[in-house]
Amino acid sequence: MAADAPASNDPEIREAVARLCASFPGEYWRALDRENRYPSEFVAALTEAGFLSVLIPEEYGGAGLPLSAAAAILEEIQRAGCNGAACHAQMYTMGTLLRHGSEEQKRRYLPDIAAGRLRLQAFGVTEPTSGTDTASLKTTARREGDAYVVRGQKIWTSRAKHSDLMLLLARTTPLDQVAKRTDGLSVFLVDMREAVGRGLTIRPIRTMMNHATTEVFFDDLRVPAENLIGEEGRGFRYILSGMNAERILIAAECVGDAKWFIEKATSYAKERVVFGRPIGQNQGVQFPIAKAYAHMRAAELMVREACRLYEAAEPCGAEANMAKMLAADASFEAANMCLQTHGGFGFAEEYDIERKFRETRLYQVAPISTNLILSYLAEHVLGLPRSY
Ligand SMILES: Cc1cc2nc3c(=O)[nH]c(=O)nc-3n(C[C@H](O)[C@H](O)[C@H](O)COP(=O)(O)OP(=O)(O)OC[C@H]3O[C@@H](n4cnc5c(N)ncnc54)[C@H](O)[C@@H]3O)c2cc1C
Protein backbone atom coordinates (compact mmCIF):
# COMPACT_ATOMS: atom_id res chain seq x y z
CA MET A 1 0.00 0.00 0.00
CA ALA A 2 1.08 3.57 -0.54
CA ALA A 3 2.34 5.58 2.45
CA ASP A 4 -0.94 7.46 2.54
CA ALA A 5 -2.94 4.33 3.34
CA PRO A 6 -1.51 2.94 6.58
CA ALA A 7 -1.92 -0.57 7.99
CA SER A 8 -5.06 -1.92 9.59
CA ASN A 9 -5.65 0.93 12.03
CA ASP A 10 -9.25 1.90 11.47
CA PRO A 11 -9.09 5.68 12.25
CA GLU A 12 -5.94 6.06 10.15
CA ILE A 13 -7.51 4.30 7.18
CA ARG A 14 -10.59 6.46 7.52
CA GLU A 15 -8.53 9.65 7.61
CA ALA A 16 -6.48 8.59 4.60
CA VAL A 17 -9.63 7.82 2.59
CA ALA A 18 -11.21 11.12 3.61
CA ARG A 19 -8.06 12.98 2.48
CA LEU A 20 -8.15 11.27 -0.90
CA CYS A 21 -11.88 11.89 -1.34
CA ALA A 22 -11.45 15.60 -0.61
CA SER A 23 -9.84 15.88 -4.07
CA PHE A 24 -13.08 14.60 -5.64
CA PRO A 25 -15.75 17.08 -4.56
CA GLY A 26 -19.37 17.36 -5.62
CA GLU A 27 -18.57 19.21 -8.88
CA TYR A 28 -16.51 16.23 -10.04
CA TRP A 29 -19.39 13.78 -9.50
CA ARG A 30 -21.98 16.15 -10.94
CA ALA A 31 -20.04 16.52 -14.18
CA LEU A 32 -19.67 12.75 -14.50
CA ASP A 33 -23.35 12.29 -13.79
CA ARG A 34 -24.35 14.75 -16.48
CA GLU A 35 -22.06 13.12 -19.04
CA ASN A 36 -22.74 9.57 -17.86
CA ARG A 37 -18.98 9.11 -17.56
CA TYR A 38 -16.95 6.63 -15.46
CA PRO A 39 -14.90 8.13 -12.59
CA SER A 40 -11.57 6.88 -14.00
CA GLU A 41 -9.50 9.47 -12.10
CA PHE A 42 -11.11 8.58 -8.77
CA VAL A 43 -10.67 4.85 -9.34
CA ALA A 44 -7.04 5.40 -10.39
CA ALA A 45 -6.37 7.38 -7.20
CA LEU A 46 -7.91 4.66 -5.00
CA THR A 47 -5.94 1.99 -6.85
CA GLU A 48 -2.70 3.95 -6.56
CA ALA A 49 -3.22 4.43 -2.81
CA GLY A 50 -3.70 0.67 -2.44
CA PHE A 51 -7.25 0.87 -1.11
CA LEU A 52 -8.75 -1.53 -3.62
CA SER A 53 -6.33 -4.36 -2.84
CA VAL A 54 -6.62 -4.42 0.94
CA LEU A 55 -8.34 -7.81 1.00
CA ILE A 56 -5.74 -9.57 -1.13
CA PRO A 57 -3.27 -11.50 1.08
CA GLU A 58 0.26 -10.11 1.33
CA GLU A 59 1.76 -13.16 -0.37
CA TYR A 60 -0.11 -12.12 -3.53
CA GLY A 61 0.84 -8.47 -3.28
CA GLY A 62 -2.14 -7.06 -1.34
CA ALA A 63 -2.33 -5.62 2.16
CA GLY A 64 -3.96 -8.70 3.70
CA LEU A 65 -6.31 -6.62 5.85
CA PRO A 66 -9.54 -7.94 7.39
CA LEU A 67 -13.00 -7.26 5.99
CA SER A 68 -13.61 -4.47 8.51
CA ALA A 69 -10.81 -2.45 6.90
CA ALA A 70 -12.50 -2.73 3.49
CA ALA A 71 -15.80 -1.80 5.14
CA ALA A 72 -14.18 1.30 6.69
CA ILE A 73 -12.78 2.35 3.29
CA LEU A 74 -16.11 2.03 1.49
CA GLU A 75 -18.05 3.70 4.27
CA GLU A 76 -15.71 6.70 4.21
CA ILE A 77 -15.94 6.98 0.42
CA GLN A 78 -19.72 7.26 0.63
CA ARG A 79 -19.61 9.50 3.67
CA ALA A 80 -17.45 11.93 1.70
CA GLY A 81 -20.13 12.17 -1.00
CA CYS A 82 -18.18 10.04 -3.50
CA ASN A 83 -19.45 6.79 -5.03
CA GLY A 84 -17.63 3.52 -4.44
CA ALA A 85 -19.98 1.62 -6.75
CA ALA A 86 -17.58 2.43 -9.58
CA CYS A 87 -14.98 0.11 -8.12
CA HIS A 88 -16.14 -1.71 -4.96
CA ALA A 89 -16.25 -5.02 -6.83
CA GLN A 90 -12.49 -4.79 -7.50
CA MET A 91 -12.11 -5.33 -3.76
CA TYR A 92 -14.19 -8.45 -3.29
CA THR A 93 -14.83 -10.23 -6.63
CA MET A 94 -11.37 -11.75 -6.36
CA GLY A 95 -12.56 -13.59 -3.21
CA THR A 96 -13.98 -16.41 -5.35
CA LEU A 97 -10.61 -16.85 -7.06
CA LEU A 98 -8.79 -16.60 -3.74
CA ARG A 99 -10.93 -19.22 -2.02
CA HIS A 100 -11.60 -21.63 -4.88
CA GLY A 101 -8.99 -21.00 -7.58
CA SER A 102 -5.92 -23.18 -8.08
CA GLU A 103 -2.55 -21.99 -6.81
CA GLU A 104 -1.52 -21.46 -10.42
CA GLN A 105 -4.55 -19.25 -11.12
CA LYS A 106 -3.94 -17.25 -7.96
CA ARG A 107 -0.28 -16.66 -8.84
CA ARG A 108 -1.27 -15.72 -12.38
CA TYR A 109 -3.92 -13.14 -11.54
CA LEU A 110 -3.86 -11.91 -7.93
CA PRO A 111 -0.53 -10.00 -7.96
CA ASP A 112 -1.63 -8.07 -11.07
CA ILE A 113 -5.05 -7.41 -9.55
CA ALA A 114 -3.37 -6.20 -6.35
CA ALA A 115 -1.10 -3.88 -8.33
CA GLY A 116 -4.04 -2.49 -10.28
CA ARG A 117 -2.60 -3.74 -13.58
CA LEU A 118 -5.55 -6.05 -14.00
CA ARG A 119 -9.13 -5.10 -13.23
CA LEU A 120 -11.48 -7.82 -12.00
CA GLN A 121 -14.66 -5.97 -11.25
CA ALA A 122 -17.30 -7.47 -13.52
CA PHE A 123 -19.56 -10.12 -12.11
CA GLY A 124 -21.89 -11.88 -14.57
CA VAL A 125 -24.65 -13.65 -12.68
CA THR A 126 -28.03 -11.95 -13.29
CA GLU A 127 -29.89 -12.77 -16.51
CA PRO A 128 -32.93 -11.07 -18.05
CA THR A 129 -35.29 -14.04 -17.79
CA SER A 130 -34.15 -15.74 -14.57
CA GLY A 131 -33.67 -12.63 -12.39
CA THR A 132 -33.28 -13.47 -8.72
CA ASP A 133 -33.84 -17.17 -9.42
CA THR A 134 -30.16 -17.76 -10.20
CA ALA A 135 -30.43 -21.54 -10.51
CA SER A 136 -32.65 -21.16 -13.57
CA LEU A 137 -30.13 -19.08 -15.52
CA LYS A 138 -29.88 -19.95 -19.23
CA THR A 139 -26.29 -19.15 -20.20
CA THR A 140 -24.49 -22.39 -21.02
CA ALA A 141 -20.82 -23.36 -21.18
CA ARG A 142 -20.23 -26.53 -23.22
CA ARG A 143 -16.87 -28.30 -23.06
CA GLU A 144 -15.20 -28.63 -26.48
CA GLY A 145 -11.62 -29.90 -26.34
CA ASP A 146 -9.47 -27.49 -24.36
CA ALA A 147 -12.15 -24.82 -24.14
CA TYR A 148 -15.70 -24.13 -22.98
CA VAL A 149 -18.07 -22.59 -25.53
CA VAL A 150 -20.29 -20.01 -23.85
CA ARG A 151 -23.69 -19.02 -25.19
CA GLY A 152 -26.29 -16.77 -23.58
CA GLN A 153 -26.83 -13.35 -22.09
CA LYS A 154 -26.26 -11.52 -18.83
CA ILE A 155 -27.85 -8.29 -17.71
CA TRP A 156 -26.76 -5.64 -15.22
CA THR A 157 -23.14 -6.70 -15.55
CA SER A 158 -21.79 -3.55 -13.99
CA ARG A 159 -18.39 -2.11 -14.95
CA ALA A 160 -17.89 -4.65 -17.79
CA LYS A 161 -16.54 -1.82 -19.95
CA HIS A 162 -14.07 -0.91 -17.22
CA SER A 163 -12.83 -4.34 -16.32
CA ASP A 164 -10.33 -6.72 -17.90
CA LEU A 165 -11.76 -9.87 -16.36
CA MET A 166 -15.28 -11.05 -15.62
CA LEU A 167 -16.31 -13.68 -13.14
CA LEU A 168 -19.01 -15.58 -15.01
CA LEU A 169 -21.58 -18.08 -13.74
CA ALA A 170 -22.87 -20.43 -16.47
CA ARG A 171 -24.62 -23.78 -16.65
CA THR A 172 -22.36 -26.70 -17.58
CA THR A 173 -24.88 -29.49 -16.93
CA PRO A 174 -28.50 -29.09 -18.10
CA LEU A 175 -31.04 -28.47 -15.36
CA ASP A 176 -32.91 -31.71 -16.09
CA GLN A 177 -29.73 -33.76 -15.50
CA VAL A 178 -28.83 -32.54 -12.00
CA ALA A 179 -29.98 -33.75 -8.61
CA LYS A 180 -30.26 -30.24 -7.17
CA ARG A 181 -31.13 -27.11 -9.17
CA THR A 182 -28.04 -25.38 -7.86
CA ASP A 183 -25.75 -28.16 -9.14
CA GLY A 184 -24.30 -28.06 -12.64
CA LEU A 185 -23.35 -24.38 -12.58
CA SER A 186 -19.71 -23.39 -13.04
CA VAL A 187 -17.61 -20.29 -12.53
CA PHE A 188 -15.17 -18.98 -15.15
CA LEU A 189 -12.72 -16.16 -15.29
CA VAL A 190 -13.34 -14.59 -18.69
CA ASP A 191 -10.59 -12.42 -20.13
CA MET A 192 -12.68 -9.74 -21.81
CA ARG A 193 -9.67 -8.13 -23.47
CA GLU A 194 -9.40 -11.17 -25.74
CA ALA A 195 -13.12 -11.87 -25.95
CA VAL A 196 -14.69 -8.60 -27.12
CA GLY A 197 -15.48 -8.97 -30.83
CA ARG A 198 -14.79 -12.72 -30.68
CA GLY A 199 -18.09 -13.86 -29.26
CA LEU A 200 -18.51 -11.24 -26.54
CA THR A 201 -20.55 -8.06 -26.98
CA ILE A 202 -21.06 -5.48 -24.24
CA ARG A 203 -23.86 -2.92 -24.44
CA PRO A 204 -24.20 -0.13 -21.87
CA ILE A 205 -27.57 0.38 -20.16
CA ARG A 206 -28.48 3.91 -19.14
CA THR A 207 -29.95 4.00 -15.64
CA MET A 208 -31.35 6.62 -13.27
CA MET A 209 -27.89 7.02 -11.77
CA ASN A 210 -24.43 6.97 -13.32
CA HIS A 211 -23.56 3.31 -12.76
CA ALA A 212 -21.64 1.97 -15.81
CA THR A 213 -23.85 -1.07 -15.99
CA THR A 214 -24.25 -3.17 -19.14
CA GLU A 215 -25.81 -6.16 -20.82
CA VAL A 216 -23.44 -8.77 -22.13
CA PHE A 217 -24.00 -11.23 -24.99
CA PHE A 218 -22.09 -14.49 -25.41
CA ASP A 219 -22.22 -15.86 -28.92
CA ASP A 220 -20.19 -19.09 -28.83
CA LEU A 221 -17.38 -17.41 -26.93
CA ARG A 222 -14.46 -19.82 -26.39
CA VAL A 223 -13.11 -19.66 -22.84
CA PRO A 224 -9.95 -21.72 -22.18
CA ALA A 225 -10.73 -24.70 -19.90
CA GLU A 226 -7.91 -23.56 -17.60
CA ASN A 227 -10.08 -20.55 -16.72
CA LEU A 228 -12.62 -22.73 -14.91
CA ILE A 229 -12.49 -21.91 -11.19
CA GLY A 230 -12.55 -24.94 -8.90
CA GLU A 231 -14.57 -27.97 -9.93
CA GLU A 232 -17.05 -28.01 -12.78
CA GLY A 233 -20.64 -27.98 -11.50
CA ARG A 234 -19.90 -26.48 -8.07
CA GLY A 235 -19.98 -22.82 -9.12
CA PHE A 236 -23.15 -21.84 -7.29
CA ARG A 237 -21.50 -22.69 -3.96
CA TYR A 238 -18.41 -20.68 -4.90
CA ILE A 239 -20.48 -17.63 -5.77
CA LEU A 240 -22.55 -17.95 -2.60
CA SER A 241 -19.42 -18.07 -0.47
CA GLY A 242 -18.50 -14.57 -1.68
CA MET A 243 -21.91 -13.07 -1.13
CA ASN A 244 -21.62 -12.47 2.60
CA ALA A 245 -18.56 -10.27 2.06
CA GLU A 246 -20.34 -8.39 -0.72
CA ARG A 247 -23.42 -7.78 1.41
CA ILE A 248 -21.41 -6.58 4.40
CA LEU A 249 -19.39 -4.19 2.25
CA ILE A 250 -22.43 -2.76 0.47
CA ALA A 251 -24.04 -2.34 3.89
CA ALA A 252 -20.98 -0.34 4.99
CA GLU A 253 -21.42 1.87 1.93
CA CYS A 254 -25.05 2.47 2.89
CA VAL A 255 -24.00 3.46 6.41
CA GLY A 256 -21.57 5.94 4.81
CA ASP A 257 -24.37 7.32 2.63
CA ALA A 258 -26.66 7.66 5.65
CA LYS A 259 -23.95 9.58 7.53
CA TRP A 260 -23.49 11.93 4.56
CA PHE A 261 -27.24 12.66 4.39
CA ILE A 262 -27.53 13.12 8.16
CA GLU A 263 -24.54 15.48 8.32
CA LYS A 264 -25.86 17.52 5.36
CA ALA A 265 -29.35 17.75 6.84
CA THR A 266 -28.11 18.64 10.31
CA SER A 267 -25.91 21.48 9.18
CA TYR A 268 -28.59 22.83 6.83
CA ALA A 269 -31.24 22.66 9.55
CA LYS A 270 -28.99 24.74 11.82
CA GLU A 271 -28.35 27.39 9.18
CA ARG A 272 -31.59 27.78 7.25
CA VAL A 273 -33.76 30.45 8.86
CA VAL A 274 -37.48 30.56 8.11
CA PHE A 275 -40.09 32.35 10.26
CA GLY A 276 -37.21 34.02 12.05
CA ARG A 277 -35.60 30.86 13.44
CA PRO A 278 -33.50 27.94 12.21
CA ILE A 279 -35.73 25.24 10.72
CA GLY A 280 -33.87 22.75 12.94
CA GLN A 281 -35.51 24.34 15.98
CA ASN A 282 -38.82 22.82 14.90
CA GLN A 283 -39.33 19.30 16.17
CA GLY A 284 -41.07 18.46 12.89
CA VAL A 285 -37.65 18.94 11.27
CA GLN A 286 -35.49 17.61 14.13
CA PHE A 287 -37.25 14.32 14.69
CA PRO A 288 -36.82 12.83 11.22
CA ILE A 289 -33.09 13.66 11.44
CA ALA A 290 -32.82 12.10 14.91
CA LYS A 291 -34.75 9.03 13.76
CA ALA A 292 -32.55 8.60 10.69
CA TYR A 293 -29.52 8.87 12.99
CA ALA A 294 -30.84 6.17 15.35
CA HIS A 295 -31.57 3.83 12.43
CA MET A 296 -28.15 4.47 10.91
CA ARG A 297 -26.45 3.65 14.23
CA ALA A 298 -28.43 0.42 14.59
CA ALA A 299 -27.44 -0.60 11.05
CA GLU A 300 -23.82 0.31 11.76
CA LEU A 301 -23.80 -2.00 14.78
CA MET A 302 -25.17 -4.85 12.67
CA VAL A 303 -22.45 -4.22 10.05
CA ARG A 304 -19.85 -4.45 12.83
CA GLU A 305 -21.37 -7.66 14.16
CA ALA A 306 -21.42 -9.19 10.67
CA CYS A 307 -17.76 -8.19 10.17
CA ARG A 308 -16.82 -9.69 13.53
CA LEU A 309 -18.42 -13.03 12.70
CA TYR A 310 -16.99 -13.03 9.15
CA GLU A 311 -13.48 -12.33 10.43
CA ALA A 312 -13.82 -15.09 13.05
CA ALA A 313 -14.83 -17.47 10.21
CA GLU A 314 -18.16 -18.09 11.95
CA PRO A 315 -21.49 -18.41 10.12
CA CYS A 316 -22.67 -14.88 9.29
CA GLY A 317 -25.32 -15.30 6.58
CA ALA A 318 -28.13 -13.91 8.72
CA GLU A 319 -26.07 -10.98 10.01
CA ALA A 320 -24.67 -10.13 6.56
CA ASN A 321 -28.19 -10.11 5.13
CA MET A 322 -29.64 -8.10 8.03
CA ALA A 323 -26.77 -5.62 7.83
CA LYS A 324 -27.44 -5.12 4.12
CA MET A 325 -31.19 -4.67 4.63
CA LEU A 326 -30.99 -2.41 7.68
CA ALA A 327 -28.25 -0.26 6.17
CA ALA A 328 -30.03 0.09 2.81
CA ASP A 329 -33.22 1.07 4.65
CA ALA A 330 -31.30 3.51 6.85
CA SER A 331 -29.57 5.14 3.88
CA PHE A 332 -32.79 5.57 1.94
CA GLU A 333 -34.64 6.90 4.98
CA ALA A 334 -31.80 9.38 5.52
CA ALA A 335 -31.86 10.32 1.82
CA ASN A 336 -35.57 11.05 1.94
CA MET A 337 -35.23 13.00 5.17
CA CYS A 338 -32.33 15.04 3.77
CA LEU A 339 -34.31 15.95 0.66
CA GLN A 340 -37.27 17.00 2.78
CA THR A 341 -35.09 19.03 5.16
CA HIS A 342 -33.69 20.98 2.22
CA GLY A 343 -37.11 21.84 0.83
CA GLY A 344 -36.87 22.98 -2.80
CA PHE A 345 -33.07 23.29 -2.67
CA GLY A 346 -32.73 19.53 -2.23
CA PHE A 347 -33.86 19.12 -5.82
CA ALA A 348 -31.15 21.40 -7.19
CA GLU A 349 -28.19 19.51 -8.65
CA GLU A 350 -25.61 21.68 -6.91
CA TYR A 351 -26.51 20.31 -3.46
CA ASP A 352 -25.66 16.73 -4.55
CA ILE A 353 -28.63 15.43 -2.56
CA GLU A 354 -30.74 14.39 -5.53
CA ARG A 355 -27.71 12.57 -7.02
CA LYS A 356 -26.93 10.70 -3.79
CA PHE A 357 -30.66 10.00 -3.36
CA ARG A 358 -30.75 8.29 -6.76
CA GLU A 359 -27.51 6.42 -6.08
CA THR A 360 -28.47 5.02 -2.69
CA ARG A 361 -31.92 3.89 -3.87
CA LEU A 362 -30.24 1.07 -5.80
CA TYR A 363 -29.42 -0.84 -2.63
CA GLN A 364 -33.05 -1.71 -1.97
CA VAL A 365 -32.78 -3.91 -5.08
CA ALA A 366 -29.13 -4.85 -5.70
CA PRO A 367 -27.12 -6.91 -5.11
CA ILE A 368 -30.08 -8.60 -3.44
CA SER A 369 -33.53 -7.18 -2.96
CA THR A 370 -35.10 -6.61 0.43
CA ASN A 371 -37.82 -9.22 -0.15
CA LEU A 372 -35.27 -11.92 -0.73
CA ILE A 373 -33.47 -11.03 2.49
CA LEU A 374 -36.73 -11.16 4.42
CA SER A 375 -37.56 -14.53 2.95
CA TYR A 376 -34.06 -15.81 3.85
CA LEU A 377 -34.58 -14.71 7.47
CA ALA A 378 -38.10 -16.14 7.57
CA GLU A 379 -37.02 -19.53 6.29
CA HIS A 380 -33.47 -20.02 7.53
CA VAL A 381 -33.51 -18.15 10.84
CA LEU A 382 -37.14 -18.41 11.94
CA GLY A 383 -37.92 -21.80 10.42
CA LEU A 384 -41.03 -20.63 8.58
CA PRO A 385 -42.14 -22.67 5.55
CA ARG A 386 -40.20 -22.12 2.33
CA SER A 387 -42.15 -19.77 0.07
CA TYR A 388 -40.47 -20.37 -3.29
C1 LIG B 1 -27.67 -0.83 -11.39
C2 LIG B 1 -27.62 -2.30 -11.17
C3 LIG B 1 -26.39 -2.93 -11.08
C4 LIG B 1 -26.32 -4.32 -10.94
N1 LIG B 1 -25.09 -4.95 -11.00
C5 LIG B 1 -25.06 -6.30 -11.10
C6 LIG B 1 -23.83 -6.98 -11.40
O1 LIG B 1 -22.77 -6.36 -11.50
N2 LIG B 1 -23.85 -8.32 -11.59
C7 LIG B 1 -25.01 -9.05 -11.51
O2 LIG B 1 -24.96 -10.27 -11.70
N3 LIG B 1 -26.20 -8.45 -11.21
C8 LIG B 1 -26.24 -7.10 -11.03
N4 LIG B 1 -27.44 -6.46 -10.77
C9 LIG B 1 -28.66 -7.26 -10.72
C10 LIG B 1 -29.32 -7.27 -9.35
O3 LIG B 1 -28.61 -8.12 -8.49
C11 LIG B 1 -30.77 -7.71 -9.58
O4 LIG B 1 -31.44 -6.63 -10.24
C12 LIG B 1 -31.48 -8.06 -8.31
O5 LIG B 1 -30.90 -9.21 -7.75
C13 LIG B 1 -32.96 -8.32 -8.57
O6 LIG B 1 -33.14 -9.17 -9.67
P1 LIG B 1 -34.14 -8.76 -10.85
O7 LIG B 1 -33.81 -7.37 -11.26
O8 LIG B 1 -34.08 -9.78 -11.90
O9 LIG B 1 -35.54 -8.74 -10.17
P2 LIG B 1 -36.61 -9.92 -10.14
O10 LIG B 1 -35.98 -11.20 -9.69
O11 LIG B 1 -37.35 -9.92 -11.43
O12 LIG B 1 -37.56 -9.39 -8.98
C14 LIG B 1 -38.43 -8.26 -9.18
C15 LIG B 1 -39.05 -7.89 -7.85
O13 LIG B 1 -39.81 -8.99 -7.36
C16 LIG B 1 -39.38 -9.37 -6.08
N5 LIG B 1 -39.40 -10.84 -5.98
C17 LIG B 1 -38.96 -11.76 -6.88
N6 LIG B 1 -39.17 -13.00 -6.42
C18 LIG B 1 -39.75 -12.88 -5.20
C19 LIG B 1 -40.20 -13.80 -4.20
N7 LIG B 1 -40.08 -15.12 -4.37
N8 LIG B 1 -40.73 -13.30 -3.07
C20 LIG B 1 -40.87 -11.96 -2.88
N9 LIG B 1 -40.47 -11.05 -3.78
C21 LIG B 1 -39.90 -11.50 -4.93
C22 LIG B 1 -37.95 -8.86 -5.92
O14 LIG B 1 -37.66 -8.60 -4.58
C23 LIG B 1 -38.01 -7.59 -6.77
O15 LIG B 1 -38.39 -6.50 -5.98
C24 LIG B 1 -27.53 -5.07 -10.85
C25 LIG B 1 -28.76 -4.41 -10.89
C26 LIG B 1 -28.82 -3.06 -11.06
C27 LIG B 1 -30.18 -2.39 -11.17
The ligand as an ORCA input file, in Angstrom:
! r2SCAN-3c Opt
* xyz 0 1
  C     -27.669     -0.831    -11.394
  C     -27.624     -2.301    -11.174
  C     -26.389     -2.933    -11.084
  C     -26.323     -4.321    -10.944
  N     -25.094     -4.946    -10.995
  C     -25.060     -6.305    -11.104
  C     -23.825     -6.976    -11.401
  O     -22.766     -6.357    -11.499
  N     -23.851     -8.320    -11.592
  C     -25.007     -9.046    -11.513
  O     -24.955    -10.269    -11.698
  N     -26.195     -8.452    -11.213
  C     -26.236     -7.096    -11.026
  N     -27.439     -6.462    -10.775
  C     -28.657     -7.259    -10.716
  C     -29.316     -7.270     -9.347
  O     -28.613     -8.117     -8.491
  C     -30.769     -7.713     -9.580
  O     -31.441     -6.630    -10.239
  C     -31.475     -8.056     -8.311
  O     -30.898     -9.213     -7.746
  C     -32.962     -8.318     -8.571
  O     -33.135     -9.168     -9.672
  P     -34.137     -8.761    -10.850
  O     -33.808     -7.365    -11.259
  O     -34.082     -9.777    -11.904
  O     -35.539     -8.744    -10.167
  P     -36.613     -9.923    -10.135
  O     -35.979    -11.197     -9.687
  O     -37.351     -9.916    -11.428
  O     -37.559     -9.393     -8.981
  C     -38.426     -8.259     -9.176
  C     -39.051     -7.894     -7.850
  O     -39.814     -8.991     -7.365
  C     -39.376     -9.374     -6.076
  N     -39.404    -10.843     -5.978
  C     -38.959    -11.764     -6.881
  N     -39.173    -13.002     -6.415
  C     -39.754    -12.882     -5.198
  C     -40.195    -13.805     -4.201
  N     -40.084    -15.125     -4.369
  N     -40.730    -13.301     -3.070
  C     -40.874    -11.963     -2.882
  N     -40.466    -11.048     -3.784
  C     -39.904    -11.502     -4.928
  C     -37.953     -8.862     -5.919
  O     -37.665     -8.600     -4.580
  C     -38.007     -7.586     -6.773
  O     -38.393     -6.496     -5.981
  C     -27.527     -5.069    -10.847
  C     -28.758     -4.408    -10.888
  C     -28.819     -3.056    -11.062
  C     -30.176     -2.392    -11.169
*
